[in-house]
Amino acid sequence: MSTHKTKNIFTEGPIEAGFIGDSIAKHASKTKIGGHSIFLGQVRADNIDGQKVTGIEYTAYEEMALERMTLIREDIFAKYPLACMHVYHSLGHVAVGSICLFVFTSAAHRRAAVDACQECVERIKADLPIWGKEIFEGEEYQWKVNR
């Protein structure tokens, strides 16, 4: 049984810089925190077989993704002495250069924050049913393969 409340990690469109900045600023009052680790996933302007990627259209099996994210969150909190962890992932269209994934971990010491953040990102990529359709110039597309 889950001990953490299921949190909605999804946001429509890109994750804006102002939201990221505000999220960081809100932690200034949490004076027991000594280290933060932040991962920002950005849509890359890949060139695949001569076609330029202009954005990614993200879809997800949301209910399953949120259940799995809750388990990932529980595992990471059990493994690392974190003060908090925040995860946001885009749905819908995200243009190249825009942020589509924001993972933010905080702990009393940096090593726990850094290790937890890295593990969280890897598990999101491996375990969550989220798919990206790479959109090319001319509106052609292909389904993204995580590497």
Backbone torsions as a table, in degrees:
resi	resn	phi	psi	omega
1	MET	NA	139.4	-177.2
2	SER	-72.5	135.5	176.4
3	THR	-98.9	-18.2	177.7
4	HIS	-98.3	144.0	175.3
5	LYS	-67.2	139.4	176.2
6	THR	-68.3	127.0	179.3
7	LYS	-112.7	138.9	177.0
8	ASN	-76.9	116.2	-179.2
9	ILE	-92.1	-7.7	-171.1
10	PHE	-91.0	141.6	175.3
11	THR	-135.3	141.3	-178.6
12	GLU	-77.9	125.6	178.9
13	GLY	79.7	-167.3	-176.3
14	PRO	-68.2	157.7	175.7
15	ILE	-90.5	117.0	-171.8
16	GLU	-77.6	147.8	179.8
17	ALA	-58.3	-38.1	179.4
18	GLY	-62.6	-38.4	177.7
19	PHE	-64.9	-43.4	178.8
20	ILE	-62.2	-46.9	179.0
21	GLY	-60.9	-43.1	178.4
22	ASP	-63.3	-39.3	179.2
23	SER	-61.9	-41.8	178.6
24	ILE	-66.8	-46.7	-177.3
25	ALA	-60.2	-33.6	-179.5
26	LYS	-62.9	-16.9	-177.9
27	HIS	-89.2	-2.5	-179.4
28	ALA	-61.1	-29.7	-179.3
29	SER	-82.1	-10.1	-178.4
30	LYS	-91.1	82.0	-168.9
31	THR	-78.7	-1.8	174.5
32	LYS	-85.8	-9.2	179.0
33	ILE	-84.5	133.0	177.9
34	GLY	-115.9	-12.8	-178.8
35	GLY	-150.8	141.2	175.0
36	HIS	-122.8	149.9	170.5
37	SER	-131.9	135.2	-176.6
38	ILE	-129.5	132.6	171.3
39	PHE	-117.4	130.5	175.6
40	LEU	-120.2	118.5	174.9
41	GLY	-92.4	128.1	-176.5
42	GLN	-119.2	141.8	178.1
43	VAL	-72.2	123.0	-176.0
44	ARG	-88.3	144.5	176.0
45	ALA	-87.2	68.4	179.4
46	ASP	-68.9	157.7	171.7
47	ASN	-120.3	109.8	-174.3
48	ILE	-115.2	116.9	-180.0
49	ASP	50.8	42.6	177.4
50	GLY	80.2	3.0	179.2
51	GLN	-110.7	134.1	-177.6
52	LYS	-90.0	127.5	176.1
53	VAL	-74.2	130.2	177.9
54	THR	-107.4	-14.3	179.1
55	GLY	176.9	176.9	176.6
56	ILE	-129.4	137.1	175.5
57	GLU	-102.7	111.6	-177.0
58	TYR	-95.1	135.5	172.3
59	THR	-131.3	162.3	-179.1
60	ALA	-153.3	155.0	165.2
61	TYR	-87.5	88.3	-166.2
62	GLU	-60.1	-46.6	-177.1
63	GLU	-59.3	-47.2	179.4
64	MET	-66.6	-40.9	-179.9
65	ALA	-60.9	-41.7	-179.6
66	LEU	-69.3	-37.3	175.6
67	GLU	-62.7	-46.0	-179.8
68	ARG	-66.1	-38.7	179.1
69	MET	-64.4	-35.4	176.9
70	THR	-62.9	-41.6	178.0
71	LEU	-67.2	-40.9	176.7
72	ILE	-60.3	-46.3	179.2
73	ARG	-57.5	-46.1	179.7
74	GLU	-62.0	-44.9	179.2
75	ASP	-59.6	-43.9	-176.9
76	ILE	-70.1	-40.5	176.4
77	PHE	-64.9	-32.2	178.0
78	ALA	-72.3	-29.7	-175.3
79	LYS	-88.6	-33.9	-175.1
80	TYR	-122.9	145.1	178.4
81	PRO	-81.4	73.3	-177.3
82	LEU	-87.7	149.9	170.0
83	ALA	-86.9	-39.9	178.5
84	CYS	-163.1	162.8	177.8
85	MET	-146.7	132.0	178.9
86	HIS	-126.6	135.5	-179.3
87	VAL	-134.1	131.8	176.4
88	TYR	-136.4	134.1	179.0
89	HIS	-132.9	136.6	-180.0
90	SER	-73.1	150.4	165.1
91	LEU	-124.4	157.6	-179.3
92	GLY	81.4	-161.9	-174.1
93	HIS	-80.7	132.3	174.7
94	VAL	-131.1	119.5	-178.2
95	ALA	-74.9	157.5	176.3
96	VAL	-55.5	144.4	-179.4
97	GLY	88.1	-12.4	-178.6
98	SER	-94.1	156.7	-178.8
99	ILE	-85.4	132.1	-179.1
100	CYS	-119.4	-13.6	179.2
101	LEU	-142.5	130.7	179.6
102	PHE	-132.8	114.2	176.1
103	VAL	-120.1	128.7	-173.3
104	PHE	-135.7	113.7	179.1
105	THR	-117.8	148.1	-178.5
106	SER	-138.4	142.4	180.0
107	ALA	-153.3	170.8	177.3
108	ALA	-62.9	-33.0	-177.9
109	HIS	-128.8	147.8	-172.1
110	ARG	-61.1	-39.6	-173.6
111	ARG	-58.6	-44.0	179.1
112	ALA	-63.4	-42.3	-180.0
113	ALA	-63.5	-45.0	-178.4
114	VAL	-66.0	-49.4	-178.1
115	ASP	-64.0	-41.6	179.5
116	ALA	-64.8	-41.2	180.0
117	CYS	-62.5	-47.1	-179.6
118	GLN	-61.6	-46.2	179.5
119	GLU	-63.0	-40.7	179.6
120	CYS	-60.7	-47.0	179.8
121	VAL	-60.5	-46.6	-179.2
122	GLU	-61.5	-40.5	-179.1
123	ARG	-72.4	-35.2	174.7
124	ILE	-59.3	-49.1	-177.8
125	LYS	-63.2	-36.3	-176.1
126	ALA	-85.6	-33.6	-165.8
127	ASP	-110.8	-20.5	-174.5
128	LEU	-91.2	136.4	178.6
129	PRO	-78.3	76.2	177.4
130	ILE	-124.6	131.5	-177.4
131	TRP	-123.5	146.3	177.7
132	GLY	-120.8	128.4	176.0
133	LYS	-101.7	111.3	179.6
134	GLU	-74.2	122.3	-178.6
135	ILE	-96.9	128.0	178.9
136	PHE	-99.9	164.1	171.0
137	GLU	-55.0	140.8	-178.1
138	GLY	85.6	6.2	175.2
139	GLU	70.4	6.8	171.2
140	GLU	-71.8	163.6	-178.0
141	TYR	-153.0	167.4	169.3
142	GLN	-148.6	152.9	178.4
143	TRP	-76.6	131.5	-177.3
144	LYS	-70.1	142.6	174.5
145	VAL	-112.8	121.5	177.2
146	ASN	-69.6	134.0	-179.9
147	ARG	-108.4	NA	NA
